């Protein structure tokens, strides 16, 4: 207890107030992440930047300067090298976060990102900028690997999705701030050409320094504390998070016992926790970490390939191809991002009600239709313009723009949050930060791959690029249905039971989960929503499993008698 400083906010706030405070800090990191992503869209259009980096030049048309890209591959490469950095950073951050804790890891990520941002702001040539973006990406990767884990490990299982969804509203607010800041700088007459791109890059240093300064005043994850044997601190923090009186005290105690028991079971079940072993599931036994790693990597890759990476960075290009002028394309792209931000509020109110899987389903359907129609309407607009039919070109171009707005709105309400929440939920406590890091690795691969190819795809394929995005949305529907078990309304400790099946199929995982939950009640005390965890006469917590039971297992056959399957399922239904 002496390790928790008197200045820590855990002593001042409790329950929902403490959760909100924690999520405000997490949201600050997510805001930086969004700002950093949205920033390059405007920077890429700055004439001084294009000429300095050597991938474009400025031409005067109708008395106004217009940016012209000469080397699409170099332009995309400068953007995508950042994601090589996030790939390195997330793997480092996951390892560090499991070793020294979530709070210290967040501080390391923030100060590293500041260093990278300073180098980007002062870049004098393309090699300098590439190295700076690589280093900045490392800092972002560290933060992305550990912040969602910290947030999910402190939230209650009944509202975990809501809190993470709120954070991603701030993520898109960061994109909005970046875009409109650059839009304003681009339209200042006779403005400083270098200031137009250096100031937006440097602006990200402000939230990063604030994050580094404030995170020290916040509590460590009680789950990480339990894992490393600091149980007294963990129990105190859990009490402050859930409440210390009456039924709240019982909930906190039940959750603490679940954490202790699952930590002991993980140590008994898994023997190899390196990144290599996790990737291939070596030595993980019934925890099946290899399967979980593959699920989160591909979920994040597909999040980018359904089209959002292209829309975020290249929205202006899409609107130009639909027939908009440069100014109108820039203005409408900014409006699109504002709508995108407000659409994330839909997820706040629906994610914990309809679950992760149904959120992804309806998102894929809406996004796929919108992308396909956007491609069709863009082609109609271009054909009409070539034929001299100005009105038809304008109408089809506007309709195309509406479809892009619809796509981003549906994405904000669905696919934005789930691929970031799911990896932070499903991994064992022993390797949760490393597991989430694999999700960030998938995001880095998908984003880097796509942003490298996007300039080439738009240049060579034009609006046909949108058809590729539509096809990727269609692919995700059977993928999620068959392979991704539902994590909604389940505690983090229940996830090991959910993934204990030897089968990759979701329906087998659910059947196996029902059996194991009945066989291992000491692992699911906090999730026993139909049973009181408080003695009705004394008001004290009913905890019967303070020590780890010897027969606790993730193998349904380990505790089976002649009719155990039927008994377990009957018990669950009853």
Helices and strands as residue ranges (DSSP letters): G 9-11, H 15-43, H 47-53, E 56-61, E 64-69, H 72-100, H 102-121, H 126-154, H 160-186, H 195-214, G 215-217, H 222-227, H 231-242, H 246-269, H 275-280, G 285-287, H 289-303, I 304-308, H 309-321, H 326-386, H 390-413, H 415-426, G 429-431, H 432-461, H 464-483, G 492-494, H 495-498, H 506-519, G 521-523, H 564-573
